Amino acid sequence: MDRRNFTKFALSGLAFSFLSDSMGRAALPTDSGLIGAEPAKLAPVPATPRVVAEKPYAPLLERAKAALDNHAHHFELRDRVAIVDFDAPSKDMRMHIVDLIGGQTSSYLVSHGRGSDPGHSGWLHSFSNEPNSLASSQGAFRTGDIYVGQHGRSMRLIGLDPQNNNAEARAIVVHGADYVSEDHVASWGKCGRSEGCFAVAPHLVPQVLALLGPGRMLYADKLGTA
């Protein structure tokens, strides 16, 4: 091989060696991927305590459970209860049907009687068990038969306490009413008033009656000053 070809060949081999070495270094894995290398340590994540907000109706639910025990012989079914929190205004979903086994809750708008709120403030101010008072009554009720009346499908209620034992005579029931709806609240800032019945939105009546059914407890009260 003459000197010119030898020199050309040598330079080509040197370039190839340099290129291969550069490519090899570029393809080398990082330190964290090398065999035997110590893995990168992540900064510990500080533990965040889980805060569970207490349901605002929890004290009323405890009172309802005590009433359920007190009136146990009246109830064939103790898996669900309905509580009506009359401390809340009528614009809030203040009827809560609580699954005592699974813990789930379904909440609804519900009216109070006009006799309990003569000025139509949207807040219940007082209870009454008197006939023609047009007021809401407090205490434990047993859900009765489902029937079809002037308000469509409705459910009778039997008052179990001295402060609501006229419920049947007063025809206090669960029924649907157009003045109890989110649209009504959006327009007026409150629900309309019943004559003492627990009125709910008409389209939710089937759901409410199915969840309650005859033989369960509805408990209504106001833990604040009435």
SULMORA-V450635 format. One record per backbone hydrogen bond with DSSP energy under -0.5 kcal/mol. NH is the residue of the N-H (numbers start at 1). CO is the residue of the C=O. E is the energy in kcal/mol with one decimal. If there is no record, write none. Layout:
BEGIN
[[NH;CO;E] [NH;CO;E]]
END
This chain:
BEGIN
[[6;2;-2.4] [7;3;-2.5] [8;4;-2.3] [9;5;-2.7] [10;6;-2.5] [11;7;-2.2] [12;8;-2.0] [13;9;-2.3] [14;10;-2.2] [15;11;-2.2] [16;12;-2.4] [17;13;-2.4] [18;14;-2.3] [19;15;-2.8] [20;16;-2.7] [21;17;-2.2] [22;18;-2.2] [23;19;-2.5] [24;20;-2.3] [25;21;-2.1] [26;22;-2.1] [27;23;-1.7] [28;24;-0.6] [28;25;-0.7] [33;30;-1.5] [34;30;-0.5] [34;31;-1.1] [37;34;-2.0] [46;44;-0.6] [49;47;-0.6] [51;49;-0.6] [52;50;-0.6] [53;51;-0.7] [58;55;-2.0] [61;57;-2.3] [62;58;-2.0] [63;59;-1.7] [64;60;-2.4] [65;61;-2.4] [66;62;-1.9] [67;63;-2.1] [68;64;-2.3] [69;65;-1.9] [70;66;-2.3] [71;67;-2.3] [72;69;-1.3] [74;71;-2.5] [75;72;-1.5] [76;74;-0.6] [77;215;-1.5] [81;98;-1.8] [82;217;-2.5] [83;96;-2.7] [84;219;-2.7] [85;83;-0.6] [85;94;-2.7] [86;84;-1.2] [86;221;-2.4] [88;85;-1.6] [90;122;-2.9] [92;89;-1.7] [94;92;-1.3] [94;108;-0.6] [95;108;-2.4] [96;83;-2.9] [96;94;-0.6] [97;106;-3.1] [98;81;-3.0] [98;96;-0.7] [99;104;-3.2] [100;79;-2.5] [100;98;-0.8] [101;79;-0.7] [103;99;-2.0] [106;97;-2.1] [108;95;-2.5] [111;199;-1.8] [114;194;-2.4] [115;134;-3.0] [116;113;-1.2] [116;134;-0.5] [117;114;-0.9] [120;117;-2.1] [125;116;-3.0] [126;116;-0.9] [128;136;-2.3] [133;130;-1.6] [138;163;-0.5] [139;220;-3.5] [141;218;-3.0] [142;158;-2.7] [143;141;-0.5] [143;216;-3.0] [144;156;-3.6] [147;154;-2.2] [149;147;-0.6] [149;152;-2.5] [152;149;-1.9] [154;147;-3.0] [155;174;-2.2] [156;145;-2.7] [157;172;-0.9] [158;142;-2.4] [159;157;-0.5] [160;140;-2.6] [164;161;-2.1] [165;161;-0.9] [167;164;-1.7] [170;166;-2.4] [171;168;-1.1] [172;167;-2.7] [173;171;-0.6] [174;155;-2.4] [175;173;-0.5] [175;198;-1.1] [176;151;-0.7] [177;200;-2.1] [180;177;-1.7] [181;179;-0.6] [185;181;-2.1] [186;182;-2.4] [187;183;-1.8] [188;184;-2.8] [189;185;-2.6] [192;179;-2.5] [194;112;-2.1] [198;173;-2.3] [199;197;-1.2] [200;175;-2.5] [204;201;-1.8] [205;201;-0.6] [205;202;-1.1] [208;204;-2.6] [209;205;-2.9] [210;206;-1.9] [211;207;-2.3] [212;208;-2.3] [213;209;-1.7] [215;143;-2.6] [216;213;-0.8] [217;80;-0.6] [218;141;-2.3] [219;82;-3.3] [220;139;-2.2] [221;84;-2.0]]
END
